Amino acid sequence: MQDVFAELVWRGLIHQTTDPNLGAWLLEKPRTVYAGFDPTADSLHVGHLVALITLRRFQKAGHRPIVVIGGATGMIGDPSGKSEERPLLSRETLQANIAGMEPQLRRFLDFESGQSSALLLNNYDWIGPISFLDFLRDVGKHVPVSVMLTKESVKSRLERSEGGLSYTEFSYMLLQAYDFVYLYRTYGCELQIGGSDQWGNITAGIDLARRVCGVQLYGLTCPLLVRSDGAKMGKTEAGAIWLSPQRTSPYQFYQYWINLPDADLGPCLRFFTDLAADQIEAALVEHHKDPSRRQGQKLLAGELTRLVHGPEALAAAQQASEILFGAEIEHLSDQQLEAIFADVPSRTLSKTRLLGEGLWIVEALCEAGLAKTRSEARRLLSQGGVYLNNRRVEDLELRLGPQHLASQTILVLRTGKKNYALLRFG
């Protein structure tokens, strides 16, 4: 048995525990531990990584992880950390969201390792069949309203929100508390983990188990993912950084970590990678010799992109990153190029312009807006400052055809070091 608690401490992944002796308790024997994820979208996002990777660490240390998808709790909506009530999702939307989340969850854990094999469960399977009256009698009877009102998730919501808290949201805590009791009775689960905003829900489950089962269960929370400047990590101007490649491309995911501020590098290397303490320390020392090279961020981005998207996606993201520094463009798709050059001016032309004699490079520069006149385009070409798919153009009379496309429909033109434009042919 590995000492997972000690590892979590040095990695900075423990915010609160319900027992100061939790570390010793974990060393006594393999335990079953769970974390829940409500299907509020068809993909997980960066904010979910802390809990997921923490579950992964428990499994590697010899414990059994359970991932609970909130098919039932997702129908209600957790008020924790929210100033307004979540919109209620239809059953069809919830099912689509669950289908999107499942393969992502399976990337993080081993579901075929024998005794410590992970389980992936849906709480609708045990909450859905319970009648309202049975739930009130078997669960609600054991939870004092006075105790629920002291939980931060409820108290802060009542203080901040003009609309207060609906009975539906107020009931969320009972559902999550019952999850813990059910998992204890069915799978012997004794520990629940979650973000620090889940403390009230976790302790509600511990209280309920003590009242109805006469047992002591345990809870552990991880810090919420925030940057050194206080901003929520995993958020950009364009929105959340998702784990789905359809929502956030592997290149965009990789670039998010490449652009991480230096102040956040050490904590993120500890939070998200399997690197040992001496490896992280050595990486930080090397990084600080020349922070402009972003060696530490490249290490972090590589480790996380490989974990979330796989080695092939990582290789493509690294290749795409090199393209912005002048590497030749080849073997990429339209989607990949669009992700790389999302902020670059573009124009769409008819694909017939590439047929016959083809499109004169001088005209292409004008069409792309990289030259205002043909004479300016010729001057740029004669000075060696024009690049097609990051290859220097030396022929002033070059005619562009389908063979010059960087992907299915896109040409990438550049003047100087970083003045890019795209031409699409449709």
Number of C-alpha atoms within 10 A of each C-alpha: 12 15 14 19 20 13 18 19 12 12 19 15 23 20 16 16 17 16 12 9 9 15 16 12 14 20 17 9 11 18 19 23 26 25 20 21 21 23 27 23 17 20 22 23 18 15 20 17 19 20 23 22 18 23 26 18 21 25 24 17 19 20 24 26 30 24 21 19 22 26 24 22 27 24 21 21 23 23 23 22 14 15 17 14 18 15 10 13 16 11 13 9 15 22 15 15 19 23 14 17 23 18 12 16 18 14 14 18 23 17 16 10 11 9 10 21 16 25 17 15 17 18 22 18 12 14 19 12 8 13 10 9 10 10 15 14 11 12 18 17 10 16 18 9 11 8 11 19 14 12 18 17 22 22 15 18 20 16 12 12 13 10 12 16 18 11 8 14 18 19 17 21 27 22 22 23 22 24 23 27 25 18 22 19 13 9 14 14 21 21 24 27 24 26 22 19 17 24 24 20 27 28 22 23 26 24 21 23 23 15 14 12 12 10 14 13 22 19 23 23 21 22 16 18 20 14 17 14 10 8 11 14 18 20 16 11 5 6 9 17 20 23 25 20 15 10 15 17 21 29 23 21 25 27 20 16 21 20 12 19 13 16 11 15 23 17 15 19 26 21 21 19 18 13 15 12 14 9 12 20 15 11 19 19 13 14 20 14 10 10 14 9 11 18 18 25 28 19 18 24 25 21 20 20 24 17 16 20 19 15 14 12 18 23 16 16 24 19 17 26 18 13 17 16 11 15 14 18 21 14 10 14 14 15 13 19 20 14 16 19 17 11 10 12 14 21 13 14 14 10 15 13 17 19 13 10 11 15 19 16 23 23 16 21 25 16 19 23 17 21 19 12 15 15 12 15 22 19 16 19 22 14 9 16 16 27 21 20 24 22 15 16 18 14 11 17 13 14 18 20 17 19 8 15 20 21 21 15 16 23 24 24 24 22 21 11 13 10 13 23 21 23 21 19 18 12
